[in-house]
Amino acid sequence: METKTKSKRKKHPEQFKLEAVRLLETRGERTVADVAAGLGVAESLLHSWKKKYGSAAAQVRKERGGETAEEELMRLRREVTQLRQERDVLKKSVAGLREGPLVSPYELVDSEKAAFPVAALCEAVGVSRSAYYAWRGSTPSARELANERLLAEIRSIHVENEARYGSPRIVDELRDRGHQVGKHRVARLMRENGIWARMRRRFRHTTDSKHKLPVAANLLAQNFTTTAPNQAWVGDITYVWTAEGWAYLAVLLDLYSRRVVGWAMRKSLSRELAVSALRQALTRRRPPNGLIHHTDRGSQYASQEYRGLLHQHGARCSMSAAGNCYDNAVAESFFATLKKELVHGCAFETRSEAYDAISDYIENYYNAKRRHSAAGNQSPINFELANSGRLAA
């Protein structure tokens, strides 16, 4: 007697559902069936998500004024910093009223300037900085002026790097620009003025390791240190949401400098995606025999075509132990950085738009400009040029 097996219902991430509702609400002349087909889901699912998320999503967008969640978080953190400063200033003011004769706003600013930024104090008590300095009958102190100039430089670096740098990297950038600054001073100025780096979110796996293809031993064994380029590469695949649907990104990084040596994007999670990234890396780097190529156990990497290409170029295949994310921590860390610094702050309308943004991030920012702690706080390209001299930028 034939028995029927119950198929598992596919689980969709919350973000996917919210984006699906947004597409449904802004579909224009497209039908519900068109939207469902584009997303690869049933119309009934779209209707149920619309019922559950539609009004809530619209309200959130209205309240945010078009902000992304990342932008809203950073704005709220700045506001919290400002409110805390104002609260503490007001506490000091009330305490002063109870303990003695009335003090003017200017006297309060003057008495608390060692504990709070002058700008924050003036704003809290409702006077301008110029009025305060005029009352004091003097110009700002050398330290105050230096802090204002330093803060302007910090803001400039923060904007140039699109809020991707926290205080440690900003300190390195300031020192490269000739400023002799301490890390605690920079961290304090950033904290007091609500300047924060973007937040990192949880990483989710993309590749499918449940297959019957042969897998390789773990040659890397979590040793992510090399002494020269092209001794070991690590790779992985992630996904990026666009209004057209998912796009998939495969990358390969050189452990020596953490440079992205090969990458590819496609609209489907296929073997060809991984192969394209590998071909690009092989063409760009021309590695010698013996290169260790490490990935997880995904079917894309275990395929005959992929492993054949590695063998053809004298590379040794290495794969993570089953279910051990730490074995491929460098590749996963890159994706976490990419998502934090670019993807989570964007709403891509098309896959082409996502491709262009990620291409610019990898080639013009991450490889060429972004400081990496594993590369001596230099960019991957600068680290290779300074230490090996064997590779052209």
PyMOL commands that set and color helices and strands:
alter all, ss='L'
color gray80, all
select helices_A, chain A and resi 14-25+32-39+43-64+69-99+105-112+118-125+129-136+142-160+167-176+183-192+271-285+299-302+304-312+325-341+343-345+351-366+373-375+380-387
alter helices_A, ss='H'
color red, helices_A
select strands_A, chain A and resi 232-242+245-254+259-266+292-295+316-319
alter strands_A, ss='S'
color yellow, strands_A
deselect
rebuild
show_as cartoon
